Amino acid sequence: RLRERGACLCPTLVVLDDLEAIAFEQTRQQQGLQEIPEPMKAAIRRMISAMEAVSRLCVRILAAERVRLLVGQDGCDPSATAREMRRMAACGVPAVEILRGATLYPAEWLGADGRLGSIAPGKQADLVLLEADPLEEIGRVEAIVAVICRGRVALPANPRSTADPGR
């Protein structure tokens, strides 16, 4: 039904990255402990592991059912977007769908796909030029050569990029 209705879902798997540390700290504070006993830590780890497994399973099922998945990360750290993309790929989401989930699907969801979300004459376009094809390996989205924003080229776009900006 989600696919039939054109629903978009944003799994935001990356929020699980720091969950163990957050759970430990909250438990420590709530229990008034200096240090959490190892059996309690083990229980927290099991719960988090189960949450991660359920999240991965849900994303795998939704992707197999061709439900549109958005790429989100609930923060302002650009590297979290790439981590989210890698997590989605690990769940079996095809790279082309991940890229659509970061571009076209959000524009459609916002009702702005007439002017955003894809490259076409008359549309606004900020572009990211990459060293290699992210369809072969989604992690390649981090190897940015240049960003074209409002018609201007910004170099280097990513300090971790190994690209030669003169190319």
ABEGO torsion letter per residue (X at the ends): XAAAAGBBBBAGAAAAAAAAAAAAAAAAAAAGBABBBAAAAAAAAAAAAAAAAAAAAAAAAAAAAGBBBBBBAGBABAAAAAAAAAAAAAAGBBAAAAAAAABAAAAAAAGAAAABGBBBBGBBBBBBBBABBAAABAAAAABBABBBBGGBBBOBABAABABBAAX
